[in-house]
Amino acid sequence: MSLVFHYAPWSSAITCLWAIEELGVPCERVKLDLQAKQTHTPEFLALNPNGKVPLLVHDGVPIFESIAILAHLGETFGVEKKLFPAPGIARAQALQWLAWSNAALRDAAVRYMTNTADQFPAEQRNAKVAELAKAETNKLFAILDKHLAGKQWMVGDTFTLVDAHVAGAVTWISGMGFDTKALPALDAWLERCKARPAFAVAWAP
Ligand SMILES: N[C@@H](CCC(=O)N[C@@H](CS)C(=O)NCC(=O)O)C(=O)O
């Protein structure tokens, strides 16, 4: 069995890196420099035509999109280790929160970032779009806080890779100035997630 994982620090790949650490599976890691356009070489584009990380190559077969990678790693290596639910209702809930994290939460936060951050040309930024994206992100944080009220983890009674993925998104979004302190259940859960040794490894520069 061979696993090769392509990533860049502080990118969408970090939650998959966190998952690989939690699972403890042997996996070659290839660190790429996004500024140097290392995801746009012909060799990389042949594996992922989108030119983006994360990318997992499992026994020679490339898999892109963080949710697909995370779910694949979870169902292949995580069920016995209780890091991913077995097929059934809990598995559906896991997929539900993974999809929500990317399609709703990250999407709103990316819209906020691209309409506020200096790295994007001023003439392409729109203050109204940024305001709406900020409100949406805060609304989604409130939904997460409500879901976590009275719970330790996102799905079931133990930490799973779903916690890693969603907490990874929340950590990144918090870095843009979104405060979690007024959301007690979310904030306490985030601290529990960040206390895991794998978090520090995944977020290293
Ligand atoms: N929806 C994708 C997002 C992937 C993505 O946007 N990756 C960015 C880093 S956060 C990237 O590799 N950008 C490099 C580029 O576009 O040149 C996922 O979740 O895997």
The ligand as a Tripos MOL2 file, in Angstrom:
@<TRIPOS>MOLECULE
LIG
   20    19     1     0     0
SMALL
NO_CHARGES

@<TRIPOS>ATOM
      1 N1        -12.3050   22.8020   -2.4530 N.3       1 LIG1
      2 C1        -10.8920   22.4780   -2.4450 C.3       1 LIG1
      3 C2        -10.0890   23.7630   -2.2550 C.3       1 LIG1
      4 C3         -8.6480   23.5870   -2.6380 C.3       1 LIG1
      5 C4         -7.9160   24.9240   -2.6880 C.2       1 LIG1
      6 O1         -8.5150   25.9670   -2.9010 O.2       1 LIG1
      7 N2         -6.5760   24.8720   -2.4900 N.am      1 LIG1
      8 C5         -5.7760   26.0870   -2.5460 C.3       1 LIG1
      9 C6         -5.0640   26.3410   -1.2100 C.3       1 LIG1
     10 S1         -6.1850   26.6970    0.0880 S.3       1 LIG1
     11 C7         -4.6790   25.9320   -3.5830 C.2       1 LIG1
     12 O2         -4.0830   24.8750   -3.6900 O.2       1 LIG1
     13 N3         -4.3870   26.9810   -4.3420 N.am      1 LIG1
     14 C8         -3.2700   26.9930   -5.2560 C.3       1 LIG1
     15 C9         -3.6160   27.6380   -6.5520 C.2       1 LIG1
     16 O3         -4.8120   27.8290   -6.8490 O.co2     1 LIG1
     17 O4         -2.6790   27.9570   -7.2640 O.co2     1 LIG1
     18 C10       -10.6230   21.4670   -1.3080 C.2       1 LIG1
     19 O5        -11.2970   21.5180   -0.2730 O.co2     1 LIG1
     20 O6         -9.7510   20.6020   -1.4870 O.co2     1 LIG1
@<TRIPOS>BOND
     1     1     2 1
     2     2     3 1
     3     2    18 1
     4     3     4 1
     5     4     5 1
     6     5     6 2
     7     5     7 1
     8     7     8 1
     9     8     9 1
    10     8    11 1
    11     9    10 1
    12    11    12 2
    13    11    13 1
    14    13    14 1
    15    14    15 1
    16    15    16 2
    17    15    17 1
    18    18    19 2
    19    18    20 1
@<TRIPOS>SUBSTRUCTURE
     1 LIG1         1 GROUP 0 **** ****
